[in-house]
């Protein structure tokens, strides 16, 4: 049974729920029942051995050993026995769930499954739903972990799509994850080819586990013997339950998936990872955890997670970035690469000396940023804003050392057949391959758009630096736009200098200081004070002499106020100036429109 037919069968349970449940509520029943049936089948072969140990009063480790799994169920019941006693199915089902080991019980508690059992019973549906699931064989001999995982992911995706109001919070579009996973692994030949290699991956905002699952799927495609141990943390109880259940179905150690707020309560404080992925909430304030975060910043500094600085309270995205930095496996132990999805503000918000600027300064001066990729707008379920994938690494290849690659993939999309919330666009396989190739080959490139004589776009072509641009169609033209650009890290740094002008009295004379260090010195006029941003690559004095002195000969720099800042003006580096149309062309068009309007008016008058 393939995962599609399996998920279709499970989805058919929705027919039973229709009318008594809203569409957006189907997942609250179907997902936990799917998990329950899978576990029921997985534990069936060792059921008698576990019961024997339980009846002898053995502690949990003995039951785990007897089950041959990382979990067990000490109840004599199973789904087959439950449907044999229709009158007591509610009580018996709750008793059966209580028989699971603590980690599994936690999944059903987070699903609030007891409340759903009660609701199904009141609506007269509990027996029918239980009987429907008892009918399907989900034993690993029939449905292996990979197939079961894909089926479960398919169900998660469907429920996310029909519940658009929350989908974006807990569900990242599959093609975005696929792109990020490609970028993570593209430079790691060893993990893609070495037999039985073991790597760890972590998601601090795990949601329903999609990023972890697709990373494992990718690795299995390229290296079937590779093993990826998955770690995660999730705040939302239902998403946490789904993620944990998904990991359980795939045979992962579910103790590595924890619940809680990653920023205030790190669930894996001592762990370091080979790879990490994250799609933290965009533009969400962190006021609820402000005290804990500020305490860690002040008390631990760079020994903690938030040493570089703190962003403004209105947007906590960069806190997650710093959290990931603290989880990187040291380069002496193999290093780490991670990808994080952020909105536009972390690129440029905050002037020199601000928390955001200091965080950017830290990652750039420590040469941790490999690339930033602009995604198309309208890619996510709950927002249409511009988004960017940041790839950071402490094991940069030599060619990338001291450099940052910017890729503008904002035009790499195709229209969806049906919009899902704010999501109207998707990246196709060809788009993902193009971006992956640009990143992997680490080259500058342009996008050539061929336009025919009528002004219609004919085709697009990526032109690598040094290659000749394609020829324009007859009577048409070729539009070239930057696609991939490479900069030294210091290109994003600047010094903010404070330019002072002398204070003058009513007679126009310069006011001098009378006391202390200011005695005999020109006093600055705060009303005339200004600041200038000078690129790090440029000498401050030369810039001052060229840009300021000709306009204000009496100005000077107050060096005590100079600050170093960093920003990444992404759009500026990809801006292409389009000259306005000739005036004669505009006049001709206006004349034509005027003539048409005049003709219409004459027809009406007639």
Number of C-alpha atoms within 10 A of each C-alpha: 13 13 19 15 11 21 20 13 14 20 18 12 18 19 9 14 20 12 9 14 16 10 14 16 16 20 22 18 21 22 22 21 20 23 21 22 20 23 23 22 19 20 19 14 13 17 21 15 13 27 19 14 19 19 9 9 11 12 10 17 12 14 25 17 16 20 24 15 14 18 22 28 28 22 17 14 17 22 20 14 14 21 20 12 12 14 11 12 20 20 12 20 21 14 14 19 21 16 17 18 17 13 15 25 16 16 23 22 15 18 22 17 20 16 12 15 21 16 16 20 15 10 12 12 17 21 20 17 18 22 17 17 21 23 11 15 16 23 19 16 10 12 18 17 21 18 19 26 22 22 23 25 22 18 22 23 19 15 20 23 19 17 19 18 14 15 22 21 21 22 24 25 18 15 17 20 22 19 19 26 25 21 23 22 19 15 16 11 9 11 20 20 15 12 13 12 15 13 14 16 22 27 26 28 26 30 31 27 30 22 28 27 21 19 23 21 19 16 20 16 11 12 18 16 16 19 17 22 15 24 26 28 26 26 16 18 17 21 22 28 28 26 28 31 29 28 24 23 24 20 15 19 16 23 14 17 25 22 22 17 16 20 20 16 14 16 20 17 11 8 12 20 23 22 26 30 26 26 24 25 18 18 17 12 15 19 14 10 15 15 12 13 21 16 12 17 19 13 12 13 15 14 11 17 24 27 19 20 25 21 22 17 14 11 17 22 24 24 22 22 24 21 17 25 22 21 22 22 21 15 13 8 8 12 17 24 28 30 27 22 26 25 18 19 17 22 18 15 17 18 17 22 18 18 18 27 26 23 25 24 24 17 18 24 15 12 22 22 25 28 23 24 22 23 24 22 20 22 24 25 25 18 16 16 15 17 22 23 22 19 23 27 24 21 19 20 10 8 8 18 15 18 20 25 22 23 25 24 19 16 14 18 21 13 13 12 9 9 14 20 20 18 21 19 21 24 24 13 12 11 18 20 13 14 21 19 15 18 23 14 11 18 15 20 21 20 20 22 20 21 20 17 12 8 11 10 15 13 11 15 13 20 19 16 13 8 10 8 18 15 11 17 13 9 10 16 18 20 15 18 18 19 24 26 19 17 14 14 23 18 16 19 23 21 21 22 23 18 21 22 21 20 17 15 9 6 6 8 10 17 16 16 14 11 9 7 8 11 11 12 14 16 18 21 14 11 9 12 13 12 14 17 19 19 19 17 12 11 10 18 11 10 15 18 13 11 12 16 13 11 10 13 10 11 18 17 18 12 11 8 11 18 16 20 25 31 22 21 12 18 11 8 14 16 10 12 7 6 6 7 8 8 9 9 10 12 11 11 12 12 12 12 12 12 12 12 12 12 12 12 11 10 9 8 7 6
